[in-house]
């Protein structure tokens, strides 16, 4: 067993918020969105971990494979100089007499003044309910509230479902990048 270096193809996608209708930002029935507060850092980390641990992005970003790695990542995001609480949300399932954190998104203002989606994660058993769409649009509203007119994100090229979502919502690929990652091999 050894460690090797591989490269993952990723797309940088952008959206212009000027004049864009963000009315899809309402939580679907049975869900609600909770605004960022520091006491929710572990809840964001747990949803991030449960959303990404078995996905392609766990190979690109090994921190997604452990809850502790997601906690570190959430602390790093929350302490970045451009962190935007208004673009950082948790989704909560409130139906069937239970309460479950099931979605997360974080936003920052990057060094050039654009909005940057850090992660959008939805627990597998809550996907396909338009929750990702609504959560992303809620974050986009937050970016606009912070005075930003353009937002970008990166997505792994093999994550076809996410790419379809982003394109459907108005994001366009503007650049291809390659992310180096260590992988184990036998």
C-alpha positions in Angstrom: 0.0 0.0 0.0 1.4 3.4 -1.0 0.4 7.0 -1.5 0.4 8.6 -4.9 -0.5 12.0 -6.3 -3.5 12.4 -8.6 -5.2 15.5 -10.1 -9.0 16.1 -10.0 -10.5 18.3 -12.7 -12.7 21.0 -11.3 -14.7 23.8 -12.8 -14.9 27.3 -11.5 -18.5 28.5 -12.0 -19.9 32.0 -11.6 -23.2 33.7 -11.5 -24.2 37.4 -11.8 -26.7 38.4 -9.2 -27.7 41.7 -10.8 -31.4 41.5 -11.6 -31.6 37.8 -10.8 -34.8 36.5 -9.2 -33.9 34.7 -6.0 -37.5 33.8 -5.0 -36.5 30.1 -4.9 -34.8 30.9 -1.6 -37.8 29.7 0.5 -37.3 26.4 2.3 -39.3 23.5 0.9 -42.3 22.3 3.0 -41.0 20.4 6.1 -37.7 22.3 6.2 -36.5 25.6 7.6 -33.2 27.5 7.3 -31.2 28.6 10.4 -28.9 31.7 10.1 -25.3 31.4 11.1 -24.3 31.7 14.7 -21.0 30.5 16.2 -22.7 28.0 18.4 -23.7 26.1 15.2 -20.2 25.4 14.0 -20.3 21.7 15.0 -23.8 21.3 13.4 -22.4 22.7 10.1 -19.4 20.4 10.5 -21.5 17.3 11.1 -23.7 17.9 8.1 -20.6 18.6 6.0 -19.1 15.3 7.1 -22.3 13.3 6.6 -22.9 14.9 3.2 -19.4 14.5 1.7 -17.7 11.5 3.4 -18.8 9.0 0.7 -18.7 11.4 -2.2 -16.0 12.2 -4.8 -15.1 15.4 -3.0 -13.8 13.3 0.0 -11.0 12.2 -2.4 -10.3 15.7 -3.4 -10.5 17.1 0.2 -9.5 14.3 2.7 -10.8 16.5 5.6 -14.3 15.5 4.5 -13.6 11.9 5.6 -13.5 12.7 9.3 -15.8 14.7 11.5 -12.8 16.3 13.2 -11.5 17.4 9.7 -14.9 19.0 9.0 -14.8 20.8 12.4 -11.3 22.2 11.6 -12.5 23.3 8.1 -15.6 25.0 9.6 -13.5 26.8 12.2 -11.1 28.0 9.4 -14.0 29.2 7.2 -15.7 31.0 10.1 -12.5 32.8 11.0 -11.5 33.9 7.4 -11.4 37.7 7.1 -14.1 37.6 4.4 -16.5 35.2 6.2 -20.1 36.2 5.5 -22.6 35.1 8.1 -25.5 36.3 5.9 -24.5 33.7 3.2 -24.0 30.8 5.7 -27.0 28.7 6.5 -28.1 25.4 8.0 -31.2 23.5 6.7 -33.3 21.6 9.2 -35.8 18.9 8.5 -38.8 19.5 10.8 -41.3 17.0 9.5 -42.5 13.6 10.9 -42.1 14.8 14.5 -38.3 14.9 14.3 -35.7 17.5 14.0 -32.6 16.9 11.8 -29.9 19.1 10.5 -29.7 18.1 6.8 -28.0 20.8 4.8 -25.2 23.4 5.0 -23.7 26.2 3.0 -21.0 28.7 3.8 -20.0 31.9 2.0 -17.1 34.3 2.1 -16.1 37.4 0.3 -12.8 36.6 -1.5 -9.8 38.8 -1.9 -11.1 40.5 -5.1 -14.5 41.2 -3.6 -16.5 38.4 -5.2 -18.7 36.0 -3.2 -17.4 32.5 -2.9 -19.5 29.4 -2.0 -17.3 27.3 0.2 -19.5 24.1 0.5 -23.0 23.1 -0.3 -23.8 19.8 1.3 -27.2 18.0 1.6 -27.6 14.7 3.4 -28.2 11.9 0.9 -31.7 11.0 2.1 -32.8 14.6 1.7 -31.6 15.1 -1.8 -34.0 15.4 -4.7 -36.4 17.6 -2.8 -35.2 21.0 -4.1 -33.5 21.6 -0.8 -30.1 22.3 -2.4 -31.7 24.8 -4.8 -33.4 26.6 -2.0 -30.4 26.6 0.3 -28.1 27.9 -2.5 -30.5 30.7 -3.4 -30.8 31.6 0.3 -27.0 32.0 0.4 -27.1 34.0 -2.9 -29.6 36.4 -1.2 -27.1 36.7 1.6 -24.3 37.6 -0.8 -26.5 40.2 -2.4 -27.4 41.6 1.0 -23.7 42.0 1.7 -23.4 44.1 -1.5 -21.9 41.5 -3.8 -23.0 41.1 -7.4 -21.0 38.1 -8.5 -20.5 34.7 -6.8 -18.3 31.8 -7.7 -17.8 28.2 -6.6 -15.7 25.2 -7.6 -17.1 21.8 -8.4 -15.4 18.6 -9.2 -16.0 17.6 -12.9 -17.2 14.1 -12.0 -19.9 15.6 -9.8 -22.5 15.7 -12.6 -25.5 16.2 -10.4 -24.0 19.3 -8.8 -23.0 20.7 -12.2 -26.5 20.2 -13.5 -27.9 22.0 -10.5 -25.5 24.9 -10.8 -26.1 25.3 -14.5 -29.9 25.1 -14.1 -29.7 27.9 -11.5 -27.7 30.2 -13.8 -24.0 29.4 -13.0 -21.7 29.2 -16.0 -18.3 27.5 -16.1 -15.6 30.1 -16.6 -12.4 28.2 -15.9 -11.1 24.6 -15.5 -8.7 24.0 -12.7 -6.9 20.9 -11.4 -6.6 20.1 -7.7 -3.8 17.8 -6.6 -4.6 15.3 -4.0 -2.8 12.3 -2.4 -4.6 9.0 -2.8 -3.8 5.5 -1.5 -3.1 2.7 -3.8 -2.3 -1.0 -3.4 
